Amino acid sequence: MAQVTVIINNRRYDIACDDGEEAHLTRLAQDLDKRVNELTRAVGQIGDSLLLVMASLLVADELSEANTELDALRGDGKGTAADQAVPELERLADRIEAIAEKLEQS
């Protein structure tokens, strides 16, 4: 089993992975670090845990949108991907804004 050291929000994490998956894990960590840095610029340093939760929600939202688009391409009859994604994106944006407001008040 291999081990990779990744840096997210200027913190080092040692992560175990299957042999041969080191480069993939490193790319994933770099993408997550980029998202955390974007959030930090938007809301400031609000703590690693909250930044990682917010970044995870953004990634989960993108995955949900991709799944919705995939379902639409498969023709499941639930409408277009855009029709389904907009309300979910608005809901997620509202949640993130509410979290940011609470953090600014603390």
Disulfide bonds with the S-S distance in Angstrom:
none
